[in-house]
């Protein structure tokens, strides 16, 4: 299961902190609840609008960061061909966007590079969450709606 | 207006205002402060993996993310799914040619 579900229940008040104190310790150590809610909404809405599966990894990527990011992308759950992984390594100051085969038809490398550029601009200013949210917005705008579910 | 009253009005009142403003400015930052990320700092948190909510309830998302080092559930070492064709390692589906981009800051 994922972390975001637990974040949500923590936010909307149905979450009992005594039930799982380990999770409670970890949940808002890196980001505040407001930031977590922004990340959660950005991930969920961009995945829902585009039909692709956006996942976000924040942590160390090792020295060949591309190799590690592609390995993570293969394990990101769902159908990896439609998966888009945003891997941010703040310690190394590297961000990697990995798109699967089906996703890269709708998100060409040039669009990913543009989103990465806007993300790195925010990251350099110290705004991790804002950069990620803006990058997700750009990526989902570029990908558009899935052709089968076009809204009228 | 004697000396004491003069002092109270012309020194005490401005000092009180300054004290109130200082409290308002510095007290909220003091409690529950989370160190803000600055570029160049080492990142000492455990890796986190976020994934979107499944679209139609829990059954639509067969989202067993094999997240490495997720801070809640940890790594699923050698996790096997029923449809993995005898793979000994974690489920890795070939996603075809991968695209994407890389950036540094």
Interface residues (C-beta under 8 A of the other chain):
Chain A: X1 X2 X3 X4 X5 X6 X8 X23 X26 X29 X30 X31 X32 X39 X40 X43 X44 X46 X47 X48 X53 X54 X55 X56 X57 X58 X59 X60 X65 X66 X69 X70 X72 X73 X74 X75 X76 X77 X78 X79 X80 X81 X83 X89 X90 X91 X93 X94 X95 X96 X97 X98 X99 X100 X101 X102 X103 X104 X107 X108 X109 X112 X113 X115 X116 X117 X119 X120 X121 X123 X124 X126 X128
Chain B: X34 X36 X37 X38 X39 X40 X41 X42 X43 X44 X45 X46 X47 X48 X49 X50 X51 X52 X53 X55 X61 X62 X63 X64 X65 X66 X67 X68 X69 X70 X71 X72 X73 X90 X91 X92 X93 X94 X95 X96 X97 X98 X99 X100 X101 X102 X103 X104 X105
